Structure formats: structure tokens, C-alpha cells
Amino acid sequence: MSEGRRIAILGGGYTGMVAAHDLCRKHDVTLYERSHSLGGLADDFTLHGTPLERAYHHLFRSDKDIIQLAEQLGIGGNCDGCLL
Ligand SMILES: Cc1cc2nc3c(=O)[nH]c(=O)nc-3n(C[C@H](O)[C@H](O)[C@H](O)COP(=O)(O)OP(=O)(O)OC[C@H]3O[C@@H](n4cnc5c(N)ncnc54)[C@H](O)[C@@H]3O)c2cc1C
């Protein structure tokens, strides 16, 4: 177990997941999500075998923090089609 505080985060949308990602470096973090999957408004669902976004999303090239986070997570290449 990591040193530091025990922290509970309610909600596994983007905000909760980023908070968990940052805090778990120094603390013992538990993330609680009430739905069956993570992502919140940025989640997707499958309709007739096709994955669809719950809400349309794009990123501006000036959204440096999230682009950097995606690169850290090894999914930066997935952002190319979303950048405006
Ligand atoms: C149509 C649309 C288009 C958008 N386009 C963009 C865009 O292009 N670019 C952009 O940056 N943003 C966009 N947004 C906004 C973006 O989707 C949200 O700002 C972001 O997803 C919010 O994340 P969040 O984690 O704060 O909240 P949410 O995504 O709402 O996540 C909250 C999570 O908490 C969970 N939860 C709630 N109560 C509890 C509980 N008591 N216990 C456990 N879990 C709980 C919910 O199930 C949910 O998963 C768009 C939003 C919409 C609706």
C-alpha cells in the first residue's frame, strides 16, 4: 500500500479518473463509480456492435494538459482524429 492518506473518489468520469491518476502516486486511492463502466459523459456504448460516443467530443490543439496526459498514458496517437 502506498504511504499517505486513504482517499475515496466518487465518480469515475474524466475528473475522478484524472484525480485518481494524480493522487495514487502518493496516496491509497479508491475510485467509486456507480455505473457499470468508467468515463461518465466521455464514456461510450455499443449499438448493434458499433461503439458510439455518449456525447460528441473534440480537443483543441491548445488543450496541452490533456494531450500531454494522453501521451503519458500511451494513447496520444488516438487523439489525432479529435484535434481541432
Ligand atoms: C454533448 C457534450 C459534448 C461535450 N464536448 C466536449 C468537448 O468537446 N470537449 C470537452 O473538453 N468537454 C466536452 N464536454 C464536457 C465533458 O464531457 C465533461 O466536462 C466531462 O466529461 C465531465 O467529466 P466529469 O468527470 O467532471 O463528470 P461526468 O462525466 O459527469 O462523470 C461523473 C461520474 O460520476 C458518477 N457518479 C455520480 N454520482 C456518483 C455516486 N454517488 N457514486 C459513484 N459515482 C457517481 C457518474 O456515474 C459519472 O460516471 C461535452 C459534454 C457534452 C454533454
The ligand as a Gaussian input file, in Angstrom:
#p B3LYP/6-31G(d) Opt

LIG

0 1
 C      -22.707000      16.843000     -25.775000
 C      -21.450000      17.155000     -24.982000
 C      -20.274000      17.488000     -25.656000
 C      -19.108000      17.769000     -24.959000
 N      -18.000000      18.085000     -25.670000
 C      -16.849000      18.327000     -25.008000
 C      -15.654000      18.598000     -25.713000
 O      -15.648000      18.585000     -26.939000
 N      -14.523000      18.855000     -25.030000
 C      -14.523000      18.842000     -23.662000
 O      -13.465000      19.077000     -23.062000
 N      -15.644000      18.601000     -22.947000
 C      -16.800000      18.348000     -23.581000
 N      -17.922000      18.083000     -22.883000
 C      -17.855000      18.132000     -21.439000
 C      -17.233000      16.888000     -20.863000
 O      -17.911000      15.714000     -21.341000
 C      -17.408000      16.978000     -19.358000
 O      -16.926000      18.221000     -18.874000
 C      -16.631000      15.900000     -18.656000
 O      -16.827000      14.616000     -19.235000
 C      -17.115000      15.903000     -17.220000
 O      -16.386000      14.920000     -16.532000
 P      -16.664000      14.735000     -15.010000
 O      -15.829000      13.558000     -14.586000
 O      -16.497000      16.000000     -14.277000
 O      -18.225000      14.398000     -14.879000
 P      -19.036000      13.174000     -15.511000
 O      -18.521000      12.776000     -16.835000
 O      -20.473000      13.585000     -15.372000
 O      -18.723000      11.968000     -14.525000
 C      -19.312000      11.858000     -13.256000
 C      -19.292000      10.378000     -12.895000
 O      -19.687000      10.246000     -11.539000
 C      -20.524000       9.121000     -11.415000
 N      -21.295000       9.310000     -10.196000
 C      -22.207000      10.265000      -9.930000
 N      -22.658000      10.141000      -8.679000
 C      -21.984000       9.078000      -8.145000
 C      -22.016000       8.444000      -6.867000
 N      -22.802000       8.907000      -5.887000
 N      -21.201000       7.394000      -6.645000
 C      -20.378000       6.943000      -7.634000
 N      -20.310000       7.503000      -8.872000
 C      -21.111000       8.554000      -9.105000
 C      -21.350000       9.154000     -12.698000
 O      -21.902000       7.891000     -12.991000
 C      -20.278000       9.567000     -13.717000
 O      -19.599000       8.457000     -14.285000
 C      -19.102000      17.754000     -23.547000
 C      -20.280000      17.408000     -22.851000
 C      -21.434000      17.103000     -23.555000
 C      -22.698000      16.700000     -22.775000

